[in-house]
Amino acid sequence: MKIIMSYLQEDEKLKNCLDSLKKFSPQVEIILLKSDKKTTTCAEDAIRKYIDKNGMDDDLMQWHPDMTATEGWYEKLLKYYDEFDIIGCKLLYPNKTIQHYGGIFRRDGVGFHAHQFALNMGLTTPASCAYVTGPSMVIKKYVYEKLGGWDFNFFAYIDAEFCVRAQKEGFTVGVVPVELIHSEGEDIHKKLSVAEHNKFLDEGVKKFTTKHLAYLAQFK
């Protein structure tokens, strides 16, 4: 497995991220992708362009520059590596409350992180879930090749939609208790106002529910 990370600029945030990876997982190869927000819409777009050009010779773990590694994270991940076909990790805010430990869908198709902002208590066993968020997602080669990568009609739901298509193909999706720090929102390629952000999400969920209506209906 290799780490792949798209970034916009070399700054203190990126330095702290790379320093943490070097300290706690020096054995893991890191693929750095310098991106331009004028030509790259999201991290998955940068990764897709890299794979199209270079191929995919190993599993990839998507990392964002606003993430930092923790002691023993890589060894713990290897312990759980065969639990699921698509793996997500336990992401914590810098204050150590939970940012992500698996996503779920509401009856109207809206996806959200059920444990977000909760105290980091429990959640110490692997768990199947509807989807995992892009940061820290382990993208196994055989899954990516079967699905043909991401559907870029779903920028707002690109990670959730990828996981749903995977489950339709019989792959498993879940989170494992590997803790990483994620300052969510600091790595986005384009800053949006609250109104623009909400409109972006509304359009995303409409497309998502239209495409996967039959799949979502099973949860009602």
Secondary structure, 3 states (H helix, E strand, C coil): CEEEEEECCCCHHHHHHHHHHHHHCCCCCEEEEECCCCCCCCHHHHHHHHHHHHCCCCCEEEECCCEECCCCHHHHHHHCCCCCCEEEEEEECCCCCEEECCEEECCCCCEEECCCCCCCCCCCCCEECCECCCCCCEECHHHHHHHCCCCCCCCCCHHHHHHHHHHHCCCCEEEEEEEEEECCCCCCCCCCCHHHHHHHHHHHHHHHHHHCHHHHHCCC
